[in-house]
Amino acid sequence: MKRKIILENRRIEYTVKRSSRARRMRLAIYGGGDFVVTIPRGMGLAKAENFIIQKAKWVLEKIKIMRRKNPNGIFARRSRKEYLELKSAACQLASRKVREYNKFYNFKYNKITIRNQKTIWGSCSEKKNLNYNYKIIQLPERCADYIIVHELCHLRELNHSRRFWSLVEKTIPDYKKRIKELKSL
């Protein structure tokens, strides 16, 4: 649901998403400056707007940064045609890299899926399915490797605990540097 709010004399458009999985409110600013507020089901819009007002300075700063730094960045909206063109290559890359890294980890997984996700690079389900964003094919190889390993390690640790990061570090010892690199794209 699209909404508008005035923050420091500026009219800001944002999208409200209700989620049954959300436990608390979440503010996110994406490539190009898209502003999304995710709220738990049952939470009122007034409470969400009050929260946005409290975080006005942060919201405006992040929107400015994302519009300046990333107007056509990696997560900018793309066409379905681009997705369909790159999906096969992304699937081949992800499958090859998962096999390569899984020689070390030897985790069991079900399937690898390539998706057209707006905001995330990958996910791992409780059913042991690995999902990757098709845009992984457009990344530097070292960043793609980190994403592959990150989701692969979720097969053992479905969280971001110390044990999880320890698993990642076994094959990607400079993972913190690669995370920063990804965030700068």
N, C-alpha and C positions, 0 to 999 in steps of 0.2 A: 504494500500500500504506500503510495507516494504522499509525502507531507511536506510542509514548509514551516520554517521557524526563523525568527529574527535573532541573530547573534551579533552583538556589538554593531548594531545598525546595518547589518548585512542580511539579506534574505537568502537562506540556505535551503536547498531542496534535499530531502533524504528519503530513504526507503525504510519502512518498518517491516520486519519479518517476525512472525510469531513462530516459536519453535517449542514443540513438546519436550525436546531434549535439553533445552536451555534451562539452566538453574539460576542464572543471573543475567542482567543486561550486558550487552556487548556492543561497543561502538567500533566500527571499522571504516577506514578510508582506503579505497582501492585505486588502482591505476586510473589516471585521468581525473581523480578527485571525487569519484562516486562515494557517497556517504550512506552507510547501511547501519541501522540499529536493529539488533536482534533482541527480542524480549521473550520471556517465558509466557506460555499460554496463560491467560487469566490476569496478566498484569495490565493495568490501565495505561492508556496513552499519556495521560497527564503525568504519571510517575516517570515515564520515559522522557517526556519533554523537560521535566525538572532536572533530570540527570544530564541531559544534553546541555542545558543552560549552565549547570555547575561545571561542565567540562568544555565550555565555549572556547576558551583560549586554546586548549589542546586541539579541538576540532578544527578551528580556523587555521591554525598553524599547519596541521597535517594536510588539510585540503590544499593550502597554498603550495606546500612542498610537493605533493603528488601531482598537482596540475603543472607545476614548473618542471619537475624532474622527469615526469613519466606521462606526458600527454598521449604518447602512442607506444607506451611501454609493453612489456611482455604480457601483462594481464589486461591490456586494453581490449575492448570488444573487437572481436574478429568475426568474419563471416562463417556460415556453416560450410561453405565451399572450401575455405581454407582448412577447416577441421577435417573434412572428408579427404582432402588431398594429403594431409600430413599424418592422418591416423595410422595408416599402414606402416609408414616408416617409423613412427613412434612406437608402435607395437613390436616391430622387429628389434629396435634398439632396447626397449625395456626387457623383452624376452631374453635377448642375448646377455644383457648385463645381469639380470637376475640369475641366470644359469651360471655365469662367470663367478659372481660373488657367492652364490649358494654352494659352490664347491668348497668354500671355506666354512660356511655356517651349517650347511646340511639341514636346513629347516624344511618342513613339509608345507606346501601351499597348494591351493586348488587351482585358481586361474588368475591370469593377468588380464586386466581390462584397461583400455584407453578411453578416457572421458574428456569431454569438453567442459572443464570446470573453470569457474570464473575466478576463484581466489586461492585455490590450494594446488600444490604440486602432486600430492598423492595421498593415499589412505590405505589402511589395512583393516579388513573386517574381521569380526570374531569368527567368521566361517573360513578364515585364512585365504581370502581373496585379496590380491594386490591390485590397486587401482592407481593409474598414473595419468597426469594431465598430458594431452597430446603435445603441448608446447615444450615438453621435455626435449623434444627433438631439436629445438631452436637454441638450447642452452649450450654453454661451453661444456665439454665432456666431463671435466672435474666436478661441475655442479650437478650434472645429470647423475654421475656416479654416487654423489652424496645422497640424492633423493632416492635412488634405487636402494641403497644400503639402509637408509633411514626406515623405509617402509618394510624392507626385508626383516630388519631387527624387531619390528613390531609383531612379527610372527611369534617371537619368544616373549617379548615384554610389550603388552598392549598399553603402554603408558610412557611417560618421559622421566622415569626414575634414574637413579645413578646406575643401576644395572643395565638399563636400556642404553644410556650414553656410553657405558663401558663396552657394550657389544658393538656399537657403531665405531668406536675408536679403534677397535681391533683391525679394521680394514681401511678406515678413513681417519688416521691420527690427527689430521688438521681440519676436522669437521667444523670447528668453530670459525675458522677462516673462510671456509666454503659457505657457511650460513651467511656471513657478512657479505660475501660476494653475491650470493643470491638476492639478498635484500637490496643490493645496490643496482640490480638490473631494472 
